[in-house]
């Protein structure tokens, strides 16, 4: 099964076709490749409310259920590098600021 065209959008970094799905574990949004993949480690299904839901394929539940399709997380297949972030979140100083002169009479 494939996702409907209403769920498909384009990745801003690599222009690939993706779908946004809610994780069943914590309800966070996760980008998933729109094309089904036999190598994927996610099972995606459309819920009765029309929203896509995604769960991990694990050793405990290795097979997909009826109505699910196997997909790859888009973070694993995106060809564009992730945005760079500073390690501490603070700006580094580019130079030394001169101290004000103090005149003494």
Phi and psi restraints in degrees (range 20) as a CNS / XPLOR table:
assign (resid 1 and name C) (resid 2 and name N)
       (resid 2 and name CA) (resid 2 and name C) 1.0 -113.6 20.0 2
assign (resid 2 and name N) (resid 2 and name CA)
       (resid 2 and name C) (resid 3 and name N) 1.0 157.9 20.0 2
assign (resid 2 and name C) (resid 3 and name N)
       (resid 3 and name CA) (resid 3 and name C) 1.0 -72.0 20.0 2
assign (resid 3 and name N) (resid 3 and name CA)
       (resid 3 and name C) (resid 4 and name N) 1.0 152.9 20.0 2
assign (resid 3 and name C) (resid 4 and name N)
       (resid 4 and name CA) (resid 4 and name C) 1.0 -72.3 20.0 2
assign (resid 4 and name N) (resid 4 and name CA)
       (resid 4 and name C) (resid 5 and name N) 1.0 159.5 20.0 2
assign (resid 4 and name C) (resid 5 and name N)
       (resid 5 and name CA) (resid 5 and name C) 1.0 -65.7 20.0 2
assign (resid 5 and name N) (resid 5 and name CA)
       (resid 5 and name C) (resid 6 and name N) 1.0 -19.5 20.0 2
assign (resid 5 and name C) (resid 6 and name N)
       (resid 6 and name CA) (resid 6 and name C) 1.0 -67.7 20.0 2
assign (resid 6 and name N) (resid 6 and name CA)
       (resid 6 and name C) (resid 7 and name N) 1.0 -25.1 20.0 2
assign (resid 6 and name C) (resid 7 and name N)
       (resid 7 and name CA) (resid 7 and name C) 1.0 -91.1 20.0 2
assign (resid 7 and name N) (resid 7 and name CA)
       (resid 7 and name C) (resid 8 and name N) 1.0 -14.4 20.0 2
assign (resid 7 and name C) (resid 8 and name N)
       (resid 8 and name CA) (resid 8 and name C) 1.0 -83.9 20.0 2
assign (resid 8 and name N) (resid 8 and name CA)
       (resid 8 and name C) (resid 9 and name N) 1.0 134.3 20.0 2
assign (resid 8 and name C) (resid 9 and name N)
       (resid 9 and name CA) (resid 9 and name C) 1.0 -136.0 20.0 2
assign (resid 9 and name N) (resid 9 and name CA)
       (resid 9 and name C) (resid 10 and name N) 1.0 -179.5 20.0 2
assign (resid 9 and name C) (resid 10 and name N)
       (resid 10 and name CA) (resid 10 and name C) 1.0 -112.7 20.0 2
assign (resid 10 and name N) (resid 10 and name CA)
       (resid 10 and name C) (resid 11 and name N) 1.0 135.9 20.0 2
assign (resid 10 and name C) (resid 11 and name N)
       (resid 11 and name CA) (resid 11 and name C) 1.0 -67.8 20.0 2
assign (resid 11 and name N) (resid 11 and name CA)
       (resid 11 and name C) (resid 12 and name N) 1.0 133.9 20.0 2
assign (resid 11 and name C) (resid 12 and name N)
       (resid 12 and name CA) (resid 12 and name C) 1.0 -71.3 20.0 2
assign (resid 12 and name N) (resid 12 and name CA)
       (resid 12 and name C) (resid 13 and name N) 1.0 -24.8 20.0 2
assign (resid 12 and name C) (resid 13 and name N)
       (resid 13 and name CA) (resid 13 and name C) 1.0 -90.7 20.0 2
assign (resid 13 and name N) (resid 13 and name CA)
       (resid 13 and name C) (resid 14 and name N) 1.0 -40.0 20.0 2
assign (resid 13 and name C) (resid 14 and name N)
       (resid 14 and name CA) (resid 14 and name C) 1.0 -120.1 20.0 2
assign (resid 14 and name N) (resid 14 and name CA)
       (resid 14 and name C) (resid 15 and name N) 1.0 -2.5 20.0 2
assign (resid 14 and name C) (resid 15 and name N)
       (resid 15 and name CA) (resid 15 and name C) 1.0 64.7 20.0 2
assign (resid 15 and name N) (resid 15 and name CA)
       (resid 15 and name C) (resid 16 and name N) 1.0 24.0 20.0 2
assign (resid 15 and name C) (resid 16 and name N)
       (resid 16 and name CA) (resid 16 and name C) 1.0 -84.5 20.0 2
assign (resid 16 and name N) (resid 16 and name CA)
       (resid 16 and name C) (resid 17 and name N) 1.0 158.3 20.0 2
assign (resid 16 and name C) (resid 17 and name N)
       (resid 17 and name CA) (resid 17 and name C) 1.0 -81.4 20.0 2
assign (resid 17 and name N) (resid 17 and name CA)
       (resid 17 and name C) (resid 18 and name N) 1.0 123.0 20.0 2
assign (resid 17 and name C) (resid 18 and name N)
       (resid 18 and name CA) (resid 18 and name C) 1.0 -133.0 20.0 2
assign (resid 18 and name N) (resid 18 and name CA)
       (resid 18 and name C) (resid 19 and name N) 1.0 167.4 20.0 2
assign (resid 18 and name C) (resid 19 and name N)
       (resid 19 and name CA) (resid 19 and name C) 1.0 -127.9 20.0 2
assign (resid 19 and name N) (resid 19 and name CA)
       (resid 19 and name C) (resid 20 and name N) 1.0 146.4 20.0 2
assign (resid 19 and name C) (resid 20 and name N)
       (resid 20 and name CA) (resid 20 and name C) 1.0 -99.2 20.0 2
assign (resid 20 and name N) (resid 20 and name CA)
       (resid 20 and name C) (resid 21 and name N) 1.0 130.8 20.0 2
assign (resid 20 and name C) (resid 21 and name N)
       (resid 21 and name CA) (resid 21 and name C) 1.0 -132.2 20.0 2
assign (resid 21 and name N) (resid 21 and name CA)
       (resid 21 and name C) (resid 22 and name N) 1.0 153.8 20.0 2
assign (resid 21 and name C) (resid 22 and name N)
       (resid 22 and name CA) (resid 22 and name C) 1.0 -91.7 20.0 2
assign (resid 22 and name N) (resid 22 and name CA)
       (resid 22 and name C) (resid 23 and name N) 1.0 134.9 20.0 2
assign (resid 22 and name C) (resid 23 and name N)
       (resid 23 and name CA) (resid 23 and name C) 1.0 -76.1 20.0 2
assign (resid 23 and name N) (resid 23 and name CA)
       (resid 23 and name C) (resid 24 and name N) 1.0 142.6 20.0 2
assign (resid 23 and name C) (resid 24 and name N)
       (resid 24 and name CA) (resid 24 and name C) 1.0 -76.1 20.0 2
assign (resid 24 and name N) (resid 24 and name CA)
       (resid 24 and name C) (resid 25 and name N) 1.0 -21.0 20.0 2
assign (resid 24 and name C) (resid 25 and name N)
       (resid 25 and name CA) (resid 25 and name C) 1.0 -71.9 20.0 2
assign (resid 25 and name N) (resid 25 and name CA)
       (resid 25 and name C) (resid 26 and name N) 1.0 -47.0 20.0 2
assign (resid 25 and name C) (resid 26 and name N)
       (resid 26 and name CA) (resid 26 and name C) 1.0 -136.9 20.0 2
assign (resid 26 and name N) (resid 26 and name CA)
       (resid 26 and name C) (resid 27 and name N) 1.0 2.7 20.0 2
assign (resid 26 and name C) (resid 27 and name N)
       (resid 27 and name CA) (resid 27 and name C) 1.0 76.5 20.0 2
assign (resid 27 and name N) (resid 27 and name CA)
       (resid 27 and name C) (resid 28 and name N) 1.0 14.6 20.0 2
assign (resid 27 and name C) (resid 28 and name N)
       (resid 28 and name CA) (resid 28 and name C) 1.0 -85.5 20.0 2
assign (resid 28 and name N) (resid 28 and name CA)
       (resid 28 and name C) (resid 29 and name N) 1.0 155.2 20.0 2
assign (resid 28 and name C) (resid 29 and name N)
       (resid 29 and name CA) (resid 29 and name C) 1.0 -79.5 20.0 2
assign (resid 29 and name N) (resid 29 and name CA)
       (resid 29 and name C) (resid 30 and name N) 1.0 138.8 20.0 2
assign (resid 29 and name C) (resid 30 and name N)
       (resid 30 and name CA) (resid 30 and name C) 1.0 -136.2 20.0 2
assign (resid 30 and name N) (resid 30 and name CA)
       (resid 30 and name C) (resid 31 and name N) 1.0 131.2 20.0 2
assign (resid 30 and name C) (resid 31 and name N)
       (resid 31 and name CA) (resid 31 and name C) 1.0 -77.6 20.0 2
assign (resid 31 and name N) (resid 31 and name CA)
       (resid 31 and name C) (resid 32 and name N) 1.0 135.9 20.0 2
assign (resid 31 and name C) (resid 32 and name N)
       (resid 32 and name CA) (resid 32 and name C) 1.0 -130.1 20.0 2
assign (resid 32 and name N) (resid 32 and name CA)
       (resid 32 and name C) (resid 33 and name N) 1.0 141.6 20.0 2
assign (resid 32 and name C) (resid 33 and name N)
       (resid 33 and name CA) (resid 33 and name C) 1.0 -61.2 20.0 2
assign (resid 33 and name N) (resid 33 and name CA)
       (resid 33 and name C) (resid 34 and name N) 1.0 138.9 20.0 2
assign (resid 33 and name C) (resid 34 and name N)
       (resid 34 and name CA) (resid 34 and name C) 1.0 -72.6 20.0 2
assign (resid 34 and name N) (resid 34 and name CA)
       (resid 34 and name C) (resid 35 and name N) 1.0 -27.6 20.0 2
assign (resid 34 and name C) (resid 35 and name N)
       (resid 35 and name CA) (resid 35 and name C) 1.0 -86.0 20.0 2
assign (resid 35 and name N) (resid 35 and name CA)
       (resid 35 and name C) (resid 36 and name N) 1.0 130.7 20.0 2
assign (resid 35 and name C) (resid 36 and name N)
       (resid 36 and name CA) (resid 36 and name C) 1.0 -61.3 20.0 2
assign (resid 36 and name N) (resid 36 and name CA)
       (resid 36 and name C) (resid 37 and name N) 1.0 148.2 20.0 2
assign (resid 36 and name C) (resid 37 and name N)
       (resid 37 and name CA) (resid 37 and name C) 1.0 -138.3 20.0 2
assign (resid 37 and name N) (resid 37 and name CA)
       (resid 37 and name C) (resid 38 and name N) 1.0 131.8 20.0 2
assign (resid 37 and name C) (resid 38 and name N)
       (resid 38 and name CA) (resid 38 and name C) 1.0 -69.8 20.0 2
assign (resid 38 and name N) (resid 38 and name CA)
       (resid 38 and name C) (resid 39 and name N) 1.0 -21.7 20.0 2
assign (resid 38 and name C) (resid 39 and name N)
       (resid 39 and name CA) (resid 39 and name C) 1.0 -88.4 20.0 2
assign (resid 39 and name N) (resid 39 and name CA)
       (resid 39 and name C) (resid 40 and name N) 1.0 -2.6 20.0 2
assign (resid 39 and name C) (resid 40 and name N)
       (resid 40 and name CA) (resid 40 and name C) 1.0 -67.5 20.0 2
assign (resid 40 and name N) (resid 40 and name CA)
       (resid 40 and name C) (resid 41 and name N) 1.0 151.7 20.0 2
assign (resid 40 and name C) (resid 41 and name N)
       (resid 41 and name CA) (resid 41 and name C) 1.0 -111.9 20.0 2
assign (resid 41 and name N) (resid 41 and name CA)
       (resid 41 and name C) (resid 42 and name N) 1.0 18.5 20.0 2
assign (resid 41 and name C) (resid 42 and name N)
       (resid 42 and name CA) (resid 42 and name C) 1.0 -124.4 20.0 2
assign (resid 42 and name N) (resid 42 and name CA)
       (resid 42 and name C) (resid 43 and name N) 1.0 146.5 20.0 2
assign (resid 42 and name C) (resid 43 and name N)
       (resid 43 and name CA) (resid 43 and name C) 1.0 -112.7 20.0 2
assign (resid 43 and name N) (resid 43 and name CA)
       (resid 43 and name C) (resid 44 and name N) 1.0 124.4 20.0 2
assign (resid 43 and name C) (resid 44 and name N)
       (resid 44 and name CA) (resid 44 and name C) 1.0 -115.0 20.0 2
assign (resid 44 and name N) (resid 44 and name CA)
       (resid 44 and name C) (resid 45 and name N) 1.0 138.5 20.0 2
assign (resid 44 and name C) (resid 45 and name N)
       (resid 45 and name CA) (resid 45 and name C) 1.0 -144.9 20.0 2
assign (resid 45 and name N) (resid 45 and name CA)
       (resid 45 and name C) (resid 46 and name N) 1.0 155.6 20.0 2
assign (resid 45 and name C) (resid 46 and name N)
       (resid 46 and name CA) (resid 46 and name C) 1.0 -95.9 20.0 2
assign (resid 46 and name N) (resid 46 and name CA)
       (resid 46 and name C) (resid 47 and name N) 1.0 124.5 20.0 2
assign (resid 46 and name C) (resid 47 and name N)
       (resid 47 and name CA) (resid 47 and name C) 1.0 -77.5 20.0 2
assign (resid 47 and name N) (resid 47 and name CA)
       (resid 47 and name C) (resid 48 and name N) 1.0 171.6 20.0 2
assign (resid 47 and name C) (resid 48 and name N)
       (resid 48 and name CA) (resid 48 and name C) 1.0 -64.4 20.0 2
assign (resid 48 and name N) (resid 48 and name CA)
       (resid 48 and name C) (resid 49 and name N) 1.0 -19.7 20.0 2
assign (resid 48 and name C) (resid 49 and name N)
       (resid 49 and name CA) (resid 49 and name C) 1.0 -86.0 20.0 2
assign (resid 49 and name N) (resid 49 and name CA)
       (resid 49 and name C) (resid 50 and name N) 1.0 -0.1 20.0 2
assign (resid 49 and name C) (resid 50 and name N)
       (resid 50 and name CA) (resid 50 and name C) 1.0 89.6 20.0 2
assign (resid 50 and name N) (resid 50 and name CA)
       (resid 50 and name C) (resid 51 and name N) 1.0 -1.8 20.0 2
assign (resid 50 and name C) (resid 51 and name N)
       (resid 51 and name CA) (resid 51 and name C) 1.0 -89.7 20.0 2
assign (resid 51 and name N) (resid 51 and name CA)
       (resid 51 and name C) (resid 52 and name N) 1.0 144.0 20.0 2
assign (resid 51 and name C) (resid 52 and name N)
       (resid 52 and name CA) (resid 52 and name C) 1.0 -83.2 20.0 2
assign (resid 52 and name N) (resid 52 and name CA)
       (resid 52 and name C) (resid 53 and name N) 1.0 136.2 20.0 2
assign (resid 52 and name C) (resid 53 and name N)
       (resid 53 and name CA) (resid 53 and name C) 1.0 -121.5 20.0 2
assign (resid 53 and name N) (resid 53 and name CA)
       (resid 53 and name C) (resid 54 and name N) 1.0 145.3 20.0 2
assign (resid 53 and name C) (resid 54 and name N)
       (resid 54 and name CA) (resid 54 and name C) 1.0 -130.2 20.0 2
assign (resid 54 and name N) (resid 54 and name CA)
       (resid 54 and name C) (resid 55 and name N) 1.0 142.6 20.0 2
assign (resid 54 and name C) (resid 55 and name N)
       (resid 55 and name CA) (resid 55 and name C) 1.0 -136.9 20.0 2
assign (resid 55 and name N) (resid 55 and name CA)
       (resid 55 and name C) (resid 56 and name N) 1.0 157.7 20.0 2
assign (resid 55 and name C) (resid 56 and name N)
       (resid 56 and name CA) (resid 56 and name C) 1.0 -79.8 20.0 2
assign (resid 56 and name N) (resid 56 and name CA)
       (resid 56 and name C) (resid 57 and name N) 1.0 142.7 20.0 2
assign (resid 56 and name C) (resid 57 and name N)
       (resid 57 and name CA) (resid 57 and name C) 1.0 -88.2 20.0 2
assign (resid 57 and name N) (resid 57 and name CA)
       (resid 57 and name C) (resid 58 and name N) 1.0 118.6 20.0 2
assign (resid 57 and name C) (resid 58 and name N)
       (resid 58 and name CA) (resid 58 and name C) 1.0 -120.3 20.0 2
assign (resid 58 and name N) (resid 58 and name CA)
       (resid 58 and name C) (resid 59 and name N) 1.0 176.7 20.0 2
assign (resid 58 and name C) (resid 59 and name N)
       (resid 59 and name CA) (resid 59 and name C) 1.0 -66.0 20.0 2
assign (resid 59 and name N) (resid 59 and name CA)
       (resid 59 and name C) (resid 60 and name N) 1.0 -30.7 20.0 2
assign (resid 59 and name C) (resid 60 and name N)
       (resid 60 and name CA) (resid 60 and name C) 1.0 -71.9 20.0 2
assign (resid 60 and name N) (resid 60 and name CA)
       (resid 60 and name C) (resid 61 and name N) 1.0 -35.9 20.0 2
assign (resid 60 and name C) (resid 61 and name N)
       (resid 61 and name CA) (resid 61 and name C) 1.0 -130.7 20.0 2
assign (resid 61 and name N) (resid 61 and name CA)
       (resid 61 and name C) (resid 62 and name N) 1.0 77.9 20.0 2
assign (resid 61 and name C) (resid 62 and name N)
       (resid 62 and name CA) (resid 62 and name C) 1.0 -81.0 20.0 2
assign (resid 62 and name N) (resid 62 and name CA)
       (resid 62 and name C) (resid 63 and name N) 1.0 -17.6 20.0 2
assign (resid 62 and name C) (resid 63 and name N)
       (resid 63 and name CA) (resid 63 and name C) 1.0 -103.1 20.0 2
assign (resid 63 and name N) (resid 63 and name CA)
       (resid 63 and name C) (resid 64 and name N) 1.0 155.4 20.0 2
assign (resid 63 and name C) (resid 64 and name N)
       (resid 64 and name CA) (resid 64 and name C) 1.0 -85.2 20.0 2
assign (resid 64 and name N) (resid 64 and name CA)
       (resid 64 and name C) (resid 65 and name N) 1.0 148.7 20.0 2
assign (resid 64 and name C) (resid 65 and name N)
       (resid 65 and name CA) (resid 65 and name C) 1.0 -88.0 20.0 2
assign (resid 65 and name N) (resid 65 and name CA)
       (resid 65 and name C) (resid 66 and name N) 1.0 167.7 20.0 2
assign (resid 65 and name C) (resid 66 and name N)
       (resid 66 and name CA) (resid 66 and name C) 1.0 -60.3 20.0 2
assign (resid 66 and name N) (resid 66 and name CA)
       (resid 66 and name C) (resid 67 and name N) 1.0 134.2 20.0 2
assign (resid 66 and name C) (resid 67 and name N)
       (resid 67 and name CA) (resid 67 and name C) 1.0 92.0 20.0 2
assign (resid 67 and name N) (resid 67 and name CA)
       (resid 67 and name C) (resid 68 and name N) 1.0 -7.6 20.0 2
assign (resid 67 and name C) (resid 68 and name N)
       (resid 68 and name CA) (resid 68 and name C) 1.0 -100.5 20.0 2
assign (resid 68 and name N) (resid 68 and name CA)
       (resid 68 and name C) (resid 69 and name N) 1.0 154.8 20.0 2
assign (resid 68 and name C) (resid 69 and name N)
       (resid 69 and name CA) (resid 69 and name C) 1.0 -131.4 20.0 2
assign (resid 69 and name N) (resid 69 and name CA)
       (resid 69 and name C) (resid 70 and name N) 1.0 154.2 20.0 2
assign (resid 69 and name C) (resid 70 and name N)
       (resid 70 and name CA) (resid 70 and name C) 1.0 -89.6 20.0 2
assign (resid 70 and name N) (resid 70 and name CA)
       (resid 70 and name C) (resid 71 and name N) 1.0 133.8 20.0 2
assign (resid 70 and name C) (resid 71 and name N)
       (resid 71 and name CA) (resid 71 and name C) 1.0 -144.5 20.0 2
assign (resid 71 and name N) (resid 71 and name CA)
       (resid 71 and name C) (resid 72 and name N) 1.0 164.8 20.0 2
assign (resid 71 and name C) (resid 72 and name N)
       (resid 72 and name CA) (resid 72 and name C) 1.0 -99.8 20.0 2
assign (resid 72 and name N) (resid 72 and name CA)
       (resid 72 and name C) (resid 73 and name N) 1.0 143.7 20.0 2
assign (resid 72 and name C) (resid 73 and name N)
       (resid 73 and name CA) (resid 73 and name C) 1.0 -68.0 20.0 2
assign (resid 73 and name N) (resid 73 and name CA)
       (resid 73 and name C) (resid 74 and name N) 1.0 139.4 20.0 2
assign (resid 73 and name C) (resid 74 and name N)
       (resid 74 and name CA) (resid 74 and name C) 1.0 -68.7 20.0 2
assign (resid 74 and name N) (resid 74 and name CA)
       (resid 74 and name C) (resid 75 and name N) 1.0 -24.9 20.0 2
assign (resid 74 and name C) (resid 75 and name N)
       (resid 75 and name CA) (resid 75 and name C) 1.0 -61.1 20.0 2
assign (resid 75 and name N) (resid 75 and name CA)
       (resid 75 and name C) (resid 76 and name N) 1.0 -28.8 20.0 2
assign (resid 75 and name C) (resid 76 and name N)
       (resid 76 and name CA) (resid 76 and name C) 1.0 -80.1 20.0 2
assign (resid 76 and name N) (resid 76 and name CA)
       (resid 76 and name C) (resid 77 and name N) 1.0 -22.4 20.0 2
assign (resid 76 and name C) (resid 77 and name N)
       (resid 77 and name CA) (resid 77 and name C) 1.0 -113.6 20.0 2
assign (resid 77 and name N) (resid 77 and name CA)
       (resid 77 and name C) (resid 78 and name N) 1.0 -6.3 20.0 2
assign (resid 77 and name C) (resid 78 and name N)
       (resid 78 and name CA) (resid 78 and name C) 1.0 -65.9 20.0 2
assign (resid 78 and name N) (resid 78 and name CA)
       (resid 78 and name C) (resid 79 and name N) 1.0 128.1 20.0 2
assign (resid 78 and name C) (resid 79 and name N)
       (resid 79 and name CA) (resid 79 and name C) 1.0 -86.6 20.0 2
assign (resid 79 and name N) (resid 79 and name CA)
       (resid 79 and name C) (resid 80 and name N) 1.0 -10.7 20.0 2
assign (resid 79 and name C) (resid 80 and name N)
       (resid 80 and name CA) (resid 80 and name C) 1.0 -88.2 20.0 2
assign (resid 80 and name N) (resid 80 and name CA)
       (resid 80 and name C) (resid 81 and name N) 1.0 137.8 20.0 2
assign (resid 80 and name C) (resid 81 and name N)
       (resid 81 and name CA) (resid 81 and name C) 1.0 -67.8 20.0 2
assign (resid 81 and name N) (resid 81 and name CA)
       (resid 81 and name C) (resid 82 and name N) 1.0 151.6 20.0 2
assign (resid 81 and name C) (resid 82 and name N)
       (resid 82 and name CA) (resid 82 and name C) 1.0 -66.6 20.0 2
assign (resid 82 and name N) (resid 82 and name CA)
       (resid 82 and name C) (resid 83 and name N) 1.0 155.8 20.0 2
assign (resid 82 and name C) (resid 83 and name N)
       (resid 83 and name CA) (resid 83 and name C) 1.0 -63.5 20.0 2
assign (resid 83 and name N) (resid 83 and name CA)
       (resid 83 and name C) (resid 84 and name N) 1.0 144.2 20.0 2
assign (resid 83 and name C) (resid 84 and name N)
       (resid 84 and name CA) (resid 84 and name C) 1.0 -80.6 20.0 2
assign (resid 84 and name N) (resid 84 and name CA)
       (resid 84 and name C) (resid 85 and name N) 1.0 140.5 20.0 2
assign (resid 84 and name C) (resid 85 and name N)
       (resid 85 and name CA) (resid 85 and name C) 1.0 -129.7 20.0 2
assign (resid 85 and name N) (resid 85 and name CA)
       (resid 85 and name C) (resid 86 and name N) 1.0 149.0 20.0 2
assign (resid 85 and name C) (resid 86 and name N)
       (resid 86 and name CA) (resid 86 and name C) 1.0 -73.9 20.0 2
assign (resid 86 and name N) (resid 86 and name CA)
       (resid 86 and name C) (resid 87 and name N) 1.0 153.1 20.0 2
assign (resid 86 and name C) (resid 87 and name N)
       (resid 87 and name CA) (resid 87 and name C) 1.0 -71.1 20.0 2
assign (resid 87 and name N) (resid 87 and name CA)
       (resid 87 and name C) (resid 88 and name N) 1.0 -38.3 20.0 2
assign (resid 87 and name C) (resid 88 and name N)
       (resid 88 and name CA) (resid 88 and name C) 1.0 -100.6 20.0 2
assign (resid 88 and name N) (resid 88 and name CA)
       (resid 88 and name C) (resid 89 and name N) 1.0 -10.9 20.0 2
assign (resid 88 and name C) (resid 89 and name N)
       (resid 89 and name CA) (resid 89 and name C) 1.0 83.9 20.0 2
assign (resid 89 and name N) (resid 89 and name CA)
       (resid 89 and name C) (resid 90 and name N) 1.0 -4.3 20.0 2
assign (resid 89 and name C) (resid 90 and name N)
       (resid 90 and name CA) (resid 90 and name C) 1.0 -105.5 20.0 2
assign (resid 90 and name N) (resid 90 and name CA)
       (resid 90 and name C) (resid 91 and name N) 1.0 154.3 20.0 2
assign (resid 90 and name C) (resid 91 and name N)
       (resid 91 and name CA) (resid 91 and name C) 1.0 -73.0 20.0 2
assign (resid 91 and name N) (resid 91 and name CA)
       (resid 91 and name C) (resid 92 and name N) 1.0 144.9 20.0 2
assign (resid 91 and name C) (resid 92 and name N)
       (resid 92 and name CA) (resid 92 and name C) 1.0 -89.5 20.0 2
assign (resid 92 and name N) (resid 92 and name CA)
       (resid 92 and name C) (resid 93 and name N) 1.0 149.5 20.0 2
assign (resid 92 and name C) (resid 93 and name N)
       (resid 93 and name CA) (resid 93 and name C) 1.0 -81.7 20.0 2
assign (resid 93 and name N) (resid 93 and name CA)
       (resid 93 and name C) (resid 94 and name N) 1.0 136.8 20.0 2
assign (resid 93 and name C) (resid 94 and name N)
       (resid 94 and name CA) (resid 94 and name C) 1.0 -88.6 20.0 2
assign (resid 94 and name N) (resid 94 and name CA)
       (resid 94 and name C) (resid 95 and name N) 1.0 -26.7 20.0 2
assign (resid 94 and name C) (resid 95 and name N)
       (resid 95 and name CA) (resid 95 and name C) 1.0 -159.0 20.0 2
assign (resid 95 and name N) (resid 95 and name CA)
       (resid 95 and name C) (resid 96 and name N) 1.0 -168.8 20.0 2
assign (resid 95 and name C) (resid 96 and name N)
       (resid 96 and name CA) (resid 96 and name C) 1.0 -106.0 20.0 2
assign (resid 96 and name N) (resid 96 and name CA)
       (resid 96 and name C) (resid 97 and name N) 1.0 132.6 20.0 2
assign (resid 96 and name C) (resid 97 and name N)
       (resid 97 and name CA) (resid 97 and name C) 1.0 -87.3 20.0 2
assign (resid 97 and name N) (resid 97 and name CA)
       (resid 97 and name C) (resid 98 and name N) 1.0 127.5 20.0 2
assign (resid 97 and name C) (resid 98 and name N)
       (resid 98 and name CA) (resid 98 and name C) 1.0 -68.4 20.0 2
assign (resid 98 and name N) (resid 98 and name CA)
       (resid 98 and name C) (resid 99 and name N) 1.0 144.4 20.0 2
assign (resid 98 and name C) (resid 99 and name N)
       (resid 99 and name CA) (resid 99 and name C) 1.0 -78.3 20.0 2
assign (resid 99 and name N) (resid 99 and name CA)
       (resid 99 and name C) (resid 100 and name N) 1.0 145.9 20.0 2
assign (resid 99 and name C) (resid 100 and name N)
       (resid 100 and name CA) (resid 100 and name C) 1.0 -66.1 20.0 2
assign (resid 100 and name N) (resid 100 and name CA)
       (resid 100 and name C) (resid 101 and name N) 1.0 143.2 20.0 2
assign (resid 100 and name C) (resid 101 and name N)
       (resid 101 and name CA) (resid 101 and name C) 1.0 -78.2 20.0 2
assign (resid 101 and name N) (resid 101 and name CA)
       (resid 101 and name C) (resid 102 and name N) 1.0 143.0 20.0 2
assign (resid 101 and name C) (resid 102 and name N)
       (resid 102 and name CA) (resid 102 and name C) 1.0 -114.1 20.0 2
assign (resid 102 and name N) (resid 102 and name CA)
       (resid 102 and name C) (resid 103 and name N) 1.0 118.6 20.0 2
assign (resid 102 and name C) (resid 103 and name N)
       (resid 103 and name CA) (resid 103 and name C) 1.0 -90.7 20.0 2
assign (resid 103 and name N) (resid 103 and name CA)
       (resid 103 and name C) (resid 104 and name N) 1.0 131.1 20.0 2
assign (resid 103 and name C) (resid 104 and name N)
       (resid 104 and name CA) (resid 104 and name C) 1.0 -115.0 20.0 2
assign (resid 104 and name N) (resid 104 and name CA)
       (resid 104 and name C) (resid 105 and name N) 1.0 131.4 20.0 2
